[in-house]
Amino acid sequence: MWGRRLMWIAWPAFLVAAVLEMIVFALVDPSDLHWFGSPLALSREAVYTLAFFVFWGLTVASSALTTLLAVPPSEL
C-alpha cells in the first residue's frame, strides 16, 4: 500500500515539475539569472537540472500533504 501511495505522490509531482520547467525556461534564459547580484557560475544544463529538482521537491511536498490529509485517522 505504501508503494502505491508513493507513486500517487511522485508521478503527478514529476509531471507538474516537467510542465513548470518548460513554462519557466520558455520565458527565462538561465544565463541571464543572477544570485545576489553576480551571475550564476553554473551551466545552463545545471540550472535546468537544479530547477527541475526544486520544482519536483515542491510538488512532491504538495502532493504528500494532500495524500496525508486524505488518509482517515484510523489508518494513521
C-alpha positions, 0 to 999 in steps of 0.5 A: 500500500505504501508503494502505491501511495508513493507513486500517487505522490511522485508521478503527478509531482514529476509531471507538474515539475516537467510542465513548470520547467518548460513554462519557466525556461520558455520565458527565462534564459538561465544565463541571464539569472543572477544570485545576489547580484553576480551571475550564476557560475553554473551551466545552463544544463545545471540550472535546468537540472537544479530547477527541475529538482526544486520544482519536483521537491515542491510538488512532491511536498504538495502532493504528500500533504494532500495524500496525508490529509486524505488518509482517515485517522484510523489508518494513521 
